[in-house]
Each structure stands twice: as structure tokens, then as C-alpha cells.
Amino acid sequence: QVQLVESGGGLVQAGGSLRLSCAASARTFSAYAMGWFRQAPGKEREFVATIDWSGGITYYKDSKKGRFTISRDNAKSTVYLQMDSLKAEDTAVYYCAALSRRFGPGTWPSTAGDEYAYWGQGTQVTVSS
């Protein structure tokens, strides 16, 4: 069982930055590829970014590439999402998730939410225009 706790959300003006953190309880954090998703009011949850087990490879939804950066620190069992040049349409609840260990390097990157076994409670990001 893996518990994930996000933090770092808040209210920011358009053009600003936020850094989200997700702390994991897993003793073997490096055994999990990690992802960030978001869900805006009235919309379906969408994939944002994912990072592989070692942190050496990242993958983004095309529209996020260049503004968002995913990273991880396996020694701290934490994954991060740096968000720059924020826009009003980035307003959403952001969730981190740990990829099911049924999936390995051969199928990564995983962008489908149902491939992720563990989820945090989410952190609200609100961007004012």
C-alpha cells in the first residue's frame, strides 16, 4: 500500500509559478513510476506528466511541455511538479499517482489514469486572470 500526500497548491496570478510536491509513504518509492493528473470543474480528469522509476525520463501532455516540469527525489520519496507561466485554464485539482507495478518499462509512459494504482487526495491550484 502506498499513501500519497500532495502539497503546494494555492492561488496565483496568471503568469506566476507554483511547485507541487507529493510525498509517498512507500519504502520502495523507486519501484513506482509516478504521474501527475488534474481535474477542472465540470471536466474529466486529464493526464499532465509522468516520470520513470529513476527520474531519468519524463513525458508530458504536449500542451504542458515547456511550462511544466516533473521531477523526483527517490531519497526523499517525493515527486514534484514545477508549473511556470500559469494560465487561468490551469485551474484544477492536481493529483499525483503511483503507477501500478503491473506495468513496467516496456509499456511506459502510462498516461491513462486507470493504470495508476495509488492516488493522493489532490491539491487545489487556482490561477486568477
C-alpha positions as CSV (number, residue, x, y, z in Angstrom):
1,Q,0.0,0.0,0.0
2,V,1.3,3.5,-0.9
3,Q,0.0,6.7,0.6
4,L,0.5,9.9,-1.3
5,V,0.1,13.4,0.1
6,E,0.2,16.4,-2.2
7,S,1.0,20.0,-1.1
8,G,2.0,23.3,-2.6
9,G,-1.3,24.3,-4.3
10,G,-2.8,27.7,-3.8
11,L,-3.9,30.9,-5.5
12,V,-1.6,32.5,-8.0
13,Q,-1.9,35.2,-10.6
14,A,-1.6,34.4,-14.3
15,G,2.0,34.2,-15.4
16,G,3.1,33.1,-11.9
17,S,4.6,29.8,-10.8
18,L,3.8,27.1,-8.3
19,R,5.7,24.0,-7.2
20,L,3.6,21.0,-6.2
21,S,5.1,18.2,-4.0
22,C,3.8,14.7,-3.5
23,A,5.3,12.8,-0.6
24,A,5.0,9.0,-0.7
25,S,4.9,6.5,2.2
26,A,6.3,3.6,0.2
27,R,9.6,2.2,1.4
28,T,10.4,1.3,-2.1
29,F,9.4,4.6,-3.8
30,S,11.8,4.0,-6.6
31,A,9.7,0.9,-7.6
32,Y,7.0,3.2,-8.8
33,A,6.8,5.4,-11.9
34,M,4.9,8.5,-10.9
35,G,2.4,10.7,-12.6
36,W,0.5,14.0,-12.2
37,F,-3.1,14.4,-13.3
38,R,-5.6,17.3,-12.9
39,Q,-9.3,17.7,-13.0
40,A,-11.0,21.1,-13.6
41,P,-14.6,21.7,-12.5
42,G,-17.0,20.0,-14.9
43,K,-14.3,18.3,-16.8
44,E,-12.8,14.9,-16.9
45,R,-9.5,14.1,-15.2
46,E,-6.6,14.6,-17.6
47,F,-3.0,13.4,-17.7
48,V,-0.3,16.1,-17.1
49,A,3.1,14.4,-16.9
50,T,4.8,11.2,-15.8
51,I,8.3,10.3,-14.7
52,D,10.1,7.0,-14.8
53,W,11.4,5.0,-11.9
54,S,14.8,6.6,-11.7
55,G,13.7,10.1,-12.7
56,G,15.8,10.0,-15.9
57,I,13.0,10.1,-18.4
58,T,9.9,12.3,-18.4
59,Y,6.8,12.5,-20.6
60,Y,4.3,15.3,-20.8
61,K,1.0,16.0,-22.4
62,D,2.0,18.1,-25.4
63,S,0.3,21.3,-24.2
64,K,2.2,21.2,-20.9
65,K,5.6,20.7,-22.4
66,G,7.8,23.7,-21.7
67,R,5.7,25.2,-18.9
68,F,5.6,22.2,-16.5
69,T,8.5,20.1,-15.2
70,I,8.1,16.9,-13.4
71,S,11.0,15.6,-11.2
72,R,11.5,13.2,-8.3
73,D,13.9,12.7,-5.4
74,N,13.9,9.0,-4.6
75,A,15.9,9.6,-1.4
76,K,13.0,11.8,-0.1
77,S,10.3,9.6,-1.7
78,T,8.9,12.8,-3.3
79,V,7.8,13.7,-6.7
80,Y,7.4,17.4,-7.8
81,L,5.6,19.4,-10.5
82,Q,7.0,22.8,-11.2
83,M,4.5,24.9,-13.0
84,D,5.5,28.1,-14.7
85,S,3.7,30.7,-16.8
86,L,0.5,29.6,-15.3
87,K,-2.8,30.4,-17.1
88,A,-6.4,30.6,-15.9
89,E,-7.1,27.3,-17.7
90,D,-4.6,25.6,-15.5
91,T,-7.0,26.0,-12.6
92,A,-7.8,22.5,-11.3
93,V,-7.3,20.0,-8.6
94,Y,-3.9,18.3,-9.1
95,Y,-3.4,14.7,-8.2
96,C,-0.2,12.7,-8.0
97,A,-0.4,9.0,-8.6
98,A,1.8,5.9,-8.5
99,L,1.8,3.6,-11.5
100,S,0.6,0.0,-10.8
101,R,3.5,-2.4,-10.7
102,R,1.8,-4.5,-13.3
103,F,3.2,-2.0,-15.8
104,G,6.9,-1.9,-16.5
105,P,9.4,-0.1,-18.7
106,G,8.1,-1.9,-21.7
107,T,4.7,-0.1,-21.5
108,W,5.9,3.3,-20.1
109,P,4.9,6.1,-20.5
110,S,1.5,5.4,-19.0
111,T,-1.0,8.3,-19.5
112,A,-4.2,6.5,-18.6
113,G,-5.5,7.1,-15.1
114,D,-6.7,3.5,-14.6
115,E,-3.1,2.3,-14.9
116,Y,-2.2,4.1,-11.7
117,A,-2.9,2.1,-8.5
118,Y,-2.5,4.8,-5.9
119,W,-3.7,8.4,-5.7
120,G,-3.3,11.3,-3.4
121,Q,-6.1,13.4,-2.2
122,G,-5.4,16.3,-4.5
123,T,-4.3,19.9,-4.1
124,Q,-6.2,22.9,-5.5
125,V,-4.5,25.2,-7.9
126,T,-6.3,28.4,-8.8
127,V,-4.9,30.8,-11.3
128,S,-6.5,34.3,-11.4
129,S,-6.5,36.2,-14.7
